[in-house]
Amino acid sequence: MSFRRLILAAALTAGLSSVAQAQCDRRFTLNNQSGTTISQFYFGSSAQRAWGADQLGSNVLPNGRSVRYETRHSGRNDFKVVWANGQTAELMNIDICATSEIVATPRGIVAR
């Protein structure tokens, strides 16, 4: 393969990668169907070790309510909820590009 073709192939590959990332919808809804108020919510790249800041801040998410978010990281993300009673649930290694909803249930949290 000539040098010119190699550069062209590399440029096309980079372009396709950018298009794939651009097509990833990183928005999702946290839907509380747990029967209990959610007092804290965390999410971020699965590559990170720390949870970071509580995304609800000074707010809570009552049962039956939902809130919309957008993660900065396409690809794999982790999610954690803390209910008002102190119980927690984690959902790890979820492909945000294929997920539009995180649902808190009486048994934990699931991605849909």
WONORLIN-V972072 format. One record per run of one state. SS is the DSSP state (a for helix, b for strand, c for the rest). FROM is the first residue (numbers start at 1). LEN is the number of residues. Records with the same first field share a line. If there is no record, write none. Layout:
SS->FROM-LEN ; FROM-LEN
This chain:
c->1-2 ; 23-4 ; 33-5 ; 46-15 ; 62-4 ; 71-5 ; 84-4 ; 99-2 ; 106-2 ; 112-1
a->3-20 ; 96-3
b->27-6 ; 38-8 ; 61-1 ; 66-5 ; 76-8 ; 88-8 ; 101-5 ; 108-4
